[in-house]
Amino acid sequence: MEHIISVTVENKFGVLSRVAGLFSGRGFNIESLSVAPTLDPSMSQMTIVTSGDDRIIEQIVKHLNKLIDVIKVVDLNESEFVSRETALIKVHTKAEDRAEALRIADIFRANVIDSTPATYTIEVTGDPKKIEAIINLLQPLGIKELTRTGRVAVAREPIRASAVQPKKVARE
Amino acid sequence: MKLNGSEILIECLKREGVKTIFALPGGVVLKIFDMLHQQKDLDVILTRHEQGAGHMAEGYAKATGKAGVCLVTSGPGMTNVITALADAYMDSVPLVCFSGQVPTSLIGNDAFQEADNIGLSRPCTKYNFLVKDVNDLAMTIKEAFYIATTGRPGPVLVDIPKDVSMATTEFVYPTSVSIRGYNPTYDGNKWQIKQAAEAIMKAKKPILYVGGGVVFSGASAELIELAELTQIPVDMTLMGLGAFPGEHQLSLGMLGMHGTYQANMAMHYSDLVIAIGARFDDRVTGKVSEFCPHAKVIHVDIDPTSIRKNIHVDIPIVGDCKTVLRELNQILRASVNGEQKELRKPWWKQIREWEAAHPLSYQQDADGPIKPQYVVKRLYELTKDRDPIVSTDVGQHQMWAAQYFKLAKPNRWLTSGGLGTMGFGFPAAMGAQAAFPGRLVLCIAGDGSIQMNMQEMATAVVSKLPVKIIVLNNRFHGMVRQWQDLFYQGRYASSDLENTPDFVKLAEAYGAVGLRANKVGDLDAVLKEAIAVNGPVIVDVPTYRFENVYPMIPAGGCNHEMILEDPPELKDKQVGAKKVTPDGNDTVLTA
């Protein structure tokens, strides 16, 4: 099963390779990984999309926690969360396709962020299904380049104070 | 006080309580060696190969329980020490390795003797540091020792570029260390410990399965109390030997692939496995799906990733073995009564039956070839009063040492378990000898393994480390041959060494003493003579070439299905199987 794991790490050189090395060395799977600094510039936030059965996910979380540069690990699947991904799609547009490309962008609430006589670059944000859908629709026009950020995610804040907090994965 | 990087390193080592370092110089660490040369507080043992330095530091650490320290140069110095780092990582040995690096301005330029030390060591260290600024050096060293020795111990590498070792700064020794991503758990969860105590009280067929964690945590006294209080039999892993006295009536000896019959049967048929500081290695579990099919499992380990890695655990307790056992004993002391002992009587009766049915055995004829087991047994009997430290290499001799050398106390057993590093034993013994100059340190080796770090004999002679090496010489990579006998129809592909060097002359060439026992009748006298020598000795013991280690659970086999002796068809295959030239002449193999 797919899990999204949010990892807070020290913002210093070599940390990414420690995390990536852990996954490759132990045969764990990474489907996507995104990294950027947090509000506190001494820390970075990684969002890792991975998959495995409960036993493997437990090991992944424990091994991440064991890394000395890892400060906090949260398996977002333990509670409700929201996740988004952004894709930049450069589409070939013949004269007769330009209106269609704009219509598709409009339907998906995507933005055209660059334009040349023969291309549009479209920015779209959403969950993976939405990204897949727009890609499928644009494909017949001819996609020249595609780049995706990988998913970022955050736990939903409970509405009532008594509601369940996202369970922090403790170091047992 | 203004100091240069090299002086800061030395000053920090002294404050960490380091007395001895194992080192080999090179271009980018010359400044450090120059400073070491001008001080008297640290002993520098110059090794002949960086792998030797690493294993010596491991032996030092295993015997003392403190961090071992080694110092190597950049490039090949670093790549040579990798095997020792990987070994220490697998066996949780506290080690701090300092490596030289090309000057910061040249890093990444493919400079002479440059290697990506951080990248190379990342998968085989607990943590590693590249020090880019001399102002960070003292804090980095403090953190390195802290990480190496706390939690689940392990090797830490500190990579020091040449310019950092030469730059000067105001020396401030950090008084404390705190790393926000690293807080090992020492105290076990109280509720879980209570659950464990209740399970122990109820169990009819419990077994203690103890590993190296008990040794590093210093929890032997607590373990003995627990076992005696509850009368639970004790199985030890290879790394756990010595954690519980080998001659204790509750000890069933080593378990696993070459464990005793009773140790493996007791595991298989138990209803409660109490794992303490052990990690359910594949050499212990055998076939995971049929491992301890009737048992609940309690697992005490300081490393959460060890728990539920290989097998399902019912009562996980993350914590330090010593702390957890103390708490467990406290609960059990109040609640154990005669009832439990009564409850377990049939269990002990069963175990004694297993013990009697298939004890460890070998046959030594008075005028036949010397059997390797007999050598280990005699060595044990002749030296046990001196409380020796025993190291081994890896292979058949290691298993015979584990089976027949019954250690009474922890920190006496230096062996490479996880990585299985041939060539470990001799340098490890030297490291222990450096820590305890007055103690008797024995290295039980095979003729294959000893040749992997033979060059360190020069170090032993020069640095006056009077290690006694006993070579069980069968002119084979014996464990490889055993597997070929059992699983490859006796085709001895590259396992027959045919000719090994004359170890007596080899020892003499290095300026050490060489002795040989050719006959069973000579053995005791030769061993006694070796022990009496005040200096390093190699005792060459030509042994029966085809002896195999039993019991044996084939890899991936089930723990209660042990091979107990050579299959009948084997004998015919061995003798006359292949031509060898032990003395230069082609001869058909004979016993």
Interface residues (C-beta under 8 A of the other chain):
Chain A: V9 E10 G14 S17 R18 G21 G25 R55 E58 Q59 K62 H63 N65 K66 L67 I68 D69 V70 I71 R171 E172
Chain B: I118 G119 R122 P123 K126 Y127 L130 I147 I179 R180 G181 Y182 N183 T185 N189 D303 P304 T305 I307 R308 K309 P316 V318
